[in-house]
Amino acid sequence: MIEVLKDSTIGQMLVAFLVAMVPVIELRGAIPIATGLGLNIYAAAACAFVGNIVPIPFVLIFCKRILAWLQTRSSFWRKCADKLEGRALKHQDALQKGEFWGLLIFVAIPLPGTGAYTGALIAAVLGMRIKKALPSIATGVLIAGIIITVVTRLGFAIFS
């Protein structure tokens, strides 16, 4: 099965798409991984962008409900939900001044702990409307994708 994914363009595109859907890894890991498998870097970036954006509307819509539900389950899940909510509220001051631009810049910076999932969590906890949050997050993911594509291309050029 893994050989099929590695040896076909469709398989490599699927890898980029699916890896980009994984929280923490997201587009930042999907582009180098798919490029390393042999996929054209621009196809890798496009598939990773789509894969990173697909789950975000669901996170924006259901995040607060899931956090509330987790808080009713057990002390372990309550602590997890509180930690996630606290992490989001930590960025509250910076983002409330310029919600759209603050969220966009936060998501666009390709560092650990930033990205579409964290941006969506923050937007949901702060009560941002999906009509405002989704374009901000998508633009941030696009900028992060451009940065990662350039860095990946330079890295492969240096080491090949």
C-alpha positions in Angstrom: 0.0 0.0 0.0 2.7 2.5 0.9 4.6 1.7 -2.3 1.5 2.7 -4.3 1.4 6.1 -2.5 5.2 6.6 -3.1 5.3 5.6 -6.7 2.3 7.3 -8.2 1.6 11.0 -8.6 -2.0 10.6 -7.3 -0.6 8.7 -4.2 1.9 11.5 -3.6 -0.8 14.1 -3.9 -3.0 12.1 -1.5 -0.1 12.0 1.0 0.3 15.8 0.8 -3.4 16.2 1.3 -3.7 13.8 4.2 -0.6 14.9 6.1 -1.7 18.5 5.8 -4.9 17.6 7.7 -2.9 16.4 10.7 -2.8 18.9 13.5 0.7 20.2 14.4 2.2 18.8 11.1 -0.2 20.6 8.8 1.0 22.2 5.6 4.4 22.9 7.1 5.3 19.2 7.1 3.2 18.1 4.2 5.1 20.1 1.5 8.6 18.8 2.4 7.3 15.2 2.8 5.4 15.1 -0.5 8.3 16.8 -2.3 10.7 14.3 -0.7 8.5 11.5 -2.2 9.0 13.0 -5.6 5.9 15.1 -6.1 6.4 18.4 -7.9 6.7 21.1 -5.3 3.9 23.2 -6.7 1.5 20.3 -6.7 2.6 19.4 -3.2 1.9 23.0 -2.1 -1.5 23.0 -3.7 -2.6 19.7 -2.2 -1.2 20.6 1.2 -3.1 23.9 1.1 -6.4 22.2 0.3 -5.7 19.5 2.9 -4.9 22.1 5.6 -8.0 24.2 4.9 -10.7 21.4 4.6 -11.0 20.7 8.3 -10.9 24.3 9.5 -14.6 25.2 9.0 -15.5 22.2 11.1 -13.1 23.3 13.8 -14.6 26.8 13.7 -18.1 25.5 13.9 -17.7 22.7 16.5 -14.7 23.7 18.6 -16.7 25.4 21.4 -19.2 22.6 21.6 -16.5 20.0 21.8 -14.6 21.9 24.5 -17.8 22.2 26.5 -18.6 18.5 26.1 -15.1 17.6 27.2 -15.4 19.6 30.3 -18.3 17.4 31.4 -16.6 14.1 30.8 -13.9 13.6 33.5 -11.2 15.6 35.3 -8.6 14.5 32.7 -10.7 15.8 29.8 -11.7 18.9 31.7 -8.0 19.7 32.2 -7.3 19.1 28.5 -10.2 21.4 27.5 -9.1 24.0 29.9 -5.5 23.8 28.7 -6.7 24.3 25.0 -8.9 27.2 26.0 -6.2 28.8 28.1 -3.8 28.5 25.2 -6.3 30.3 22.9 -7.0 33.0 25.5 -3.3 33.7 25.9 -3.4 35.3 22.4 -6.6 37.2 23.1 -5.2 40.7 23.6 -3.1 40.6 20.4 -5.9 39.3 18.2 -8.8 41.3 19.4 -7.2 44.6 18.4 -7.0 43.6 14.8 -8.9 40.3 14.6 -8.5 39.6 10.9 -4.9 40.8 10.5 -3.8 39.4 13.9 -5.2 36.0 13.1 -3.7 36.0 9.6 -0.2 36.9 10.8 -0.4 34.3 13.6 -1.4 31.5 11.2 1.1 32.7 8.5 4.2 32.4 10.7 5.5 28.9 10.1 6.5 28.1 13.7 5.5 25.3 16.0 2.3 26.2 17.8 1.0 28.4 15.1 -1.1 27.3 12.1 -4.6 26.7 10.9 -5.8 24.5 13.8 -4.5 26.8 16.5 -5.8 29.8 14.6 -9.2 28.2 14.4 -9.2 27.3 18.1 -8.3 30.9 19.0 -11.0 32.2 16.6 -13.6 29.9 18.1 -12.8 30.6 21.7 -12.8 34.3 21.0 -16.2 34.1 19.3 -15.0 35.3 15.9 -17.6 34.9 13.1 -16.7 32.2 10.6 -17.1 34.7 7.8 -14.2 36.7 9.2 -12.1 33.9 10.6 -12.0 31.5 7.6 -10.7 34.0 5.1 -8.1 35.2 7.6 -6.9 31.6 8.3 -7.0 30.6 4.7 -4.8 33.6 3.7 -2.4 32.9 6.6 -2.2 29.2 5.4 -1.5 30.5 1.8 1.3 32.7 3.1 2.8 29.9 5.2 2.5 27.7 2.2 4.5 30.1 0.1 7.2 30.4 2.8 7.5 26.7 3.2 7.5 26.1 -0.5 10.4 28.6 -0.9 12.3 27.1 2.0 11.7 23.5 0.8 12.9 24.4 -2.7 16.0 26.1 -1.4 16.7 23.2 0.9 16.4 20.6 -1.8 18.6 22.8 -4.1 21.3 23.1 -1.5 21.3 19.4 -0.6 21.0 17.9 -4.0 
